[in-house]
Amino acid sequence: MKKKLQPIPKFKNEDQEREFWAIHDSTDYIDWSKAERVIFPNLKPTSEATFKRLRKELKINN
């Protein structure tokens, strides 16, 4: 039986979204089995640090 996904709430700003994902599990909102690998060729370098938390089994060793 498939897990019923919850709708992702609308956020007023990026800070609100960041706070939400810091305490919620994305697997309650997203079916990662349907995820596709993408490439962002036009991204520019930034001086801001960015990180994402991944469950151990999702980690890709390069």
PyMOL CGO cylinders between C-alpha atoms (Angstrom):
from pymol import cmd
from pymol.cgo import CYLINDER

trace = [
    CYLINDER, 0.00, 0.00, 0.00, 1.33, 3.41, -0.98, 0.3, 1, 1, 1, 1, 1, 1,
    CYLINDER, 1.33, 3.41, -0.98, 1.93, 6.01, 1.66, 0.3, 1, 1, 1, 1, 1, 1,
    CYLINDER, 1.93, 6.01, 1.66, -0.46, 8.96, 1.32, 0.3, 1, 1, 1, 1, 1, 1,
    CYLINDER, -0.46, 8.96, 1.32, 1.61, 12.07, 0.79, 0.3, 1, 1, 1, 1, 1, 1,
    CYLINDER, 1.61, 12.07, 0.79, 0.81, 15.31, 2.54, 0.3, 1, 1, 1, 1, 1, 1,
    CYLINDER, 0.81, 15.31, 2.54, 0.59, 18.51, 0.46, 0.3, 1, 1, 1, 1, 1, 1,
    CYLINDER, 0.59, 18.51, 0.46, 3.61, 20.80, 0.73, 0.3, 1, 1, 1, 1, 1, 1,
    CYLINDER, 3.61, 20.80, 0.73, 2.50, 24.02, 2.44, 0.3, 1, 1, 1, 1, 1, 1,
    CYLINDER, 2.50, 24.02, 2.44, 2.88, 27.44, 0.83, 0.3, 1, 1, 1, 1, 1, 1,
    CYLINDER, 2.88, 27.44, 0.83, 5.66, 29.51, 2.38, 0.3, 1, 1, 1, 1, 1, 1,
    CYLINDER, 5.66, 29.51, 2.38, 5.78, 33.29, 2.73, 0.3, 1, 1, 1, 1, 1, 1,
    CYLINDER, 5.78, 33.29, 2.73, 9.57, 33.37, 2.39, 0.3, 1, 1, 1, 1, 1, 1,
    CYLINDER, 9.57, 33.37, 2.39, 12.69, 31.23, 2.25, 0.3, 1, 1, 1, 1, 1, 1,
    CYLINDER, 12.69, 31.23, 2.25, 13.30, 31.48, 6.01, 0.3, 1, 1, 1, 1, 1, 1,
    CYLINDER, 13.30, 31.48, 6.01, 9.86, 30.02, 6.73, 0.3, 1, 1, 1, 1, 1, 1,
    CYLINDER, 9.86, 30.02, 6.73, 10.52, 27.20, 4.26, 0.3, 1, 1, 1, 1, 1, 1,
    CYLINDER, 10.52, 27.20, 4.26, 13.95, 26.51, 5.78, 0.3, 1, 1, 1, 1, 1, 1,
    CYLINDER, 13.95, 26.51, 5.78, 12.45, 26.27, 9.28, 0.3, 1, 1, 1, 1, 1, 1,
    CYLINDER, 12.45, 26.27, 9.28, 9.75, 23.90, 8.04, 0.3, 1, 1, 1, 1, 1, 1,
    CYLINDER, 9.75, 23.90, 8.04, 12.16, 21.45, 6.37, 0.3, 1, 1, 1, 1, 1, 1,
    CYLINDER, 12.16, 21.45, 6.37, 14.51, 21.53, 9.36, 0.3, 1, 1, 1, 1, 1, 1,
    CYLINDER, 14.51, 21.53, 9.36, 11.85, 19.75, 11.44, 0.3, 1, 1, 1, 1, 1, 1,
    CYLINDER, 11.85, 19.75, 11.44, 9.84, 17.77, 8.85, 0.3, 1, 1, 1, 1, 1, 1,
    CYLINDER, 9.84, 17.77, 8.85, 10.73, 14.64, 6.88, 0.3, 1, 1, 1, 1, 1, 1,
    CYLINDER, 10.73, 14.64, 6.88, 10.51, 15.18, 3.12, 0.3, 1, 1, 1, 1, 1, 1,
    CYLINDER, 10.51, 15.18, 3.12, 9.35, 11.58, 2.58, 0.3, 1, 1, 1, 1, 1, 1,
    CYLINDER, 9.35, 11.58, 2.58, 6.01, 12.60, 4.11, 0.3, 1, 1, 1, 1, 1, 1,
    CYLINDER, 6.01, 12.60, 4.11, 5.59, 15.10, 1.25, 0.3, 1, 1, 1, 1, 1, 1,
    CYLINDER, 5.59, 15.10, 1.25, 7.59, 13.78, -1.73, 0.3, 1, 1, 1, 1, 1, 1,
    CYLINDER, 7.59, 13.78, -1.73, 7.70, 10.38, -3.44, 0.3, 1, 1, 1, 1, 1, 1,
    CYLINDER, 7.70, 10.38, -3.44, 11.46, 10.15, -3.97, 0.3, 1, 1, 1, 1, 1, 1,
    CYLINDER, 11.46, 10.15, -3.97, 11.07, 6.93, -5.97, 0.3, 1, 1, 1, 1, 1, 1,
    CYLINDER, 11.07, 6.93, -5.97, 9.78, 9.14, -8.82, 0.3, 1, 1, 1, 1, 1, 1,
    CYLINDER, 9.78, 9.14, -8.82, 12.67, 11.62, -8.58, 0.3, 1, 1, 1, 1, 1, 1,
    CYLINDER, 12.67, 11.62, -8.58, 14.80, 12.26, -11.65, 0.3, 1, 1, 1, 1, 1, 1,
    CYLINDER, 14.80, 12.26, -11.65, 18.43, 13.34, -11.79, 0.3, 1, 1, 1, 1, 1, 1,
    CYLINDER, 18.43, 13.34, -11.79, 18.82, 16.86, -13.21, 0.3, 1, 1, 1, 1, 1, 1,
    CYLINDER, 18.82, 16.86, -13.21, 21.70, 19.12, -14.21, 0.3, 1, 1, 1, 1, 1, 1,
    CYLINDER, 21.70, 19.12, -14.21, 21.76, 22.88, -13.71, 0.3, 1, 1, 1, 1, 1, 1,
    CYLINDER, 21.76, 22.88, -13.71, 24.32, 24.06, -16.29, 0.3, 1, 1, 1, 1, 1, 1,
    CYLINDER, 24.32, 24.06, -16.29, 23.73, 27.80, -15.78, 0.3, 1, 1, 1, 1, 1, 1,
    CYLINDER, 23.73, 27.80, -15.78, 24.36, 27.99, -12.04, 0.3, 1, 1, 1, 1, 1, 1,
    CYLINDER, 24.36, 27.99, -12.04, 26.89, 30.60, -11.04, 0.3, 1, 1, 1, 1, 1, 1,
    CYLINDER, 26.89, 30.60, -11.04, 29.34, 30.21, -8.14, 0.3, 1, 1, 1, 1, 1, 1,
    CYLINDER, 29.34, 30.21, -8.14, 28.27, 31.79, -4.88, 0.3, 1, 1, 1, 1, 1, 1,
    CYLINDER, 28.27, 31.79, -4.88, 30.01, 32.73, -1.68, 0.3, 1, 1, 1, 1, 1, 1,
    CYLINDER, 30.01, 32.73, -1.68, 27.04, 31.53, 0.41, 0.3, 1, 1, 1, 1, 1, 1,
    CYLINDER, 27.04, 31.53, 0.41, 27.26, 28.07, 1.93, 0.3, 1, 1, 1, 1, 1, 1,
    CYLINDER, 27.26, 28.07, 1.93, 24.42, 25.70, 1.05, 0.3, 1, 1, 1, 1, 1, 1,
    CYLINDER, 24.42, 25.70, 1.05, 23.73, 22.25, 2.41, 0.3, 1, 1, 1, 1, 1, 1,
    CYLINDER, 23.73, 22.25, 2.41, 21.07, 19.60, 2.28, 0.3, 1, 1, 1, 1, 1, 1,
    CYLINDER, 21.07, 19.60, 2.28, 20.44, 16.82, 4.75, 0.3, 1, 1, 1, 1, 1, 1,
    CYLINDER, 20.44, 16.82, 4.75, 20.11, 13.37, 3.21, 0.3, 1, 1, 1, 1, 1, 1,
    CYLINDER, 20.11, 13.37, 3.21, 19.22, 10.10, 4.81, 0.3, 1, 1, 1, 1, 1, 1,
    CYLINDER, 19.22, 10.10, 4.81, 22.17, 7.73, 4.82, 0.3, 1, 1, 1, 1, 1, 1,
    CYLINDER, 22.17, 7.73, 4.82, 20.62, 5.44, 2.19, 0.3, 1, 1, 1, 1, 1, 1,
    CYLINDER, 20.62, 5.44, 2.19, 20.18, 8.39, -0.23, 0.3, 1, 1, 1, 1, 1, 1,
    CYLINDER, 20.18, 8.39, -0.23, 23.81, 9.49, -0.02, 0.3, 1, 1, 1, 1, 1, 1,
    CYLINDER, 23.81, 9.49, -0.02, 25.79, 9.07, -3.23, 0.3, 1, 1, 1, 1, 1, 1,
    CYLINDER, 25.79, 9.07, -3.23, 29.52, 8.45, -2.85, 0.3, 1, 1, 1, 1, 1, 1,
    CYLINDER, 29.52, 8.45, -2.85, 31.55, 10.09, -5.61, 0.3, 1, 1, 1, 1, 1, 1,
]
cmd.load_cgo(trace, "trace")
